[in-house]
């Protein structure tokens, strides 16, 4: 009997989900992360989850791992010392960059541009030139290059990047430089732009390849260390690392091309949320993953997460496919403070992390965090142990939050509620980036919250956005690990293809796309993915002729065969209109083509919850004093494991489980559906007025994103019964609508 393990390493906790591949049965575990060496925390978690399942680590066949090693390396600027080889005349490519300053019109006043990952002092020029069509204009001067590489080696470089002009059309010179570097700089890893991102635009290609070199040594050490430690526990285990686009890469591919891992951790959460919510009947979702350090949000439309061709970490943007995830420094460990200059309460982005962590953890932390605020507010009951064994120190949370309260001149509970409300607003800002600012009305989407702290904030976030229901999946704290465990091996292949639509044909495009898919399929064949399990997807980057901007369009080969190039131009015009409110009467032009190939994910049998009574009192385990909406309440505390399908949990209520805690606010009700999801709605919503959770599930199933925000519409909607939904406005929502 074989088992598959999903592992997600966060800033505070490491989450694990073990799957019996034959029966689909799952076990979950949560342990503290070990920032000094993340592999130690992973091994601790493996021991715990195997103990729960009653198996040996050697029974595990596959480990699927989401990691933040590459991300944190960029954020903390602790990557390798990178040397760069460019074509003669292009030495300043990273310094020239793109003329873009983040922020408003006055952003340039305060913008401090970070230094390139490959400094000018470590950049040399290769005397060579390749034309745009791949013809060799000037041959490579190998003698000069060899001398320059030797000199570069004396400056202590730890990785080397080769990015020559037009190498996407002919990579001969780049490969020759790698061969020479292997002779004169043995042991130094070399990244070629023609392999990392074989596309036009020299700056994007160079910065992406340099980023790959920057994180490569650290990722290689981490992957090798983890692989060795896993092998000591389970000899024949296969290690895969989650890519930024939600697919899996082999451990070797991850080590060689770590630039594809910059959103590895958050991508697992989106995959897990999609798997849970679509089965429950909600294909349109806003996902909220609240961890100890940050909150990651994304949008899923019609059962597909939105992907983008760029990945941004801090102020570094690289050309690598990723799920469109936005991150804000707002998590359970975010520190609240009152600057002397303004006297206004601020939360984050600084975090207490795993060590020392929030004051409530009793590990030496003294700063007030969001977790401490939740403890003071009573949202994390005294009877609960975090992760199953960590007892929270409530007195230490009181002391920590009192620092903020004293500075603000208010009570401790009021200060805690202020921290809670501000961090919610920070999360709303991120959610607006993936919804409103991209032409999507959040009221047409359900909101699914996960991560250890997500369910504590879900109800409040849905109330602010009008996104109903708030979905709390079973095991929300380990949902990222579920996404890691259920996803499949994936790879892509792309090429630049500059052609006006009038200069090519559907036959040419189909031929090129199939050739790219065959190339990408070789990677999966090497991973022993059966040919019958391969699934193919195709994309093209298109623009109006003469335009700098380009948009990605998904291509259906059958539709392309039937409708011709209109099958691409029409979706492009529609997307352009949705984003910018207009389309142009200009000729369309291809920029690049891409094929994506992925295997088949593991099939986990999702067990339905036993049907029970609507009265949840049998699951009640006590009461808890809570502070909500500026006043004291007594909330009923429930054990989630005892809640049955059909239960209606009226707020104020607290629902406990091993890996998370869910908060249901006053005048809201949580409906438990057939899959044990808790669906939270306002009491005035049609779903609550109906006959139970079973009736609530299809409410959003047919929801479609609005092209423009419906300013006068109620934020509380139920597609099945628009009249009933119109009556379901809360006072706060009605005020916002006006």
Secondary structure by P-SEA (a helix, b strand, c coil): cbbbbbbbbcccbbbbbbbccccccbbbbbbbbbcccaaaaaaaaaaaaaaaaccccccccbbbbbbaaaaaaaaaccccbbbbbbccccccccccccccccccccccccccccccccccccbbbbccccccccccccccaaaaaaaaaaaaaaacccbbbbbcccccccaaaaaaaaaaaaaccccbbbbbcccccccccaaaaaaaaaaaaaaaaaaaaaaaaaaaaaaaaccbbbbbbbccccccccaaaaaaccccccaaaaaaaaaaaaaccccccccccbbbbbcccccccccccccccccccccccccccccccccccccccccccbbbbbbccccccccccccccccccccccccccccccaaaaaaaaccccccccccccccccaaaaaaaaaaaaaaacccaaaaaaaaaaaaaaaaaaaaaaaccccccccccbbbbbbcccccccaaaaaaacccccccccccccaaaaaaaaccccccbbbbbbbcccccccaaaaaaaaaaaaaaaaaaaaaaccccccbbbbbbbbbbcccccbbbbbbbcaaaaaaccccccaaaaaaaaaaaccccccbbbbbcccbbbbbcccccccccccccccccccccccbbbbbbcccbbbbbbbbccccccccccccccbbbbcccbbbbbcccbbbbbccccbbbbbcccccccccccccccccccccbbbbcccccccccccccccaaaaaacccaaaaaaac
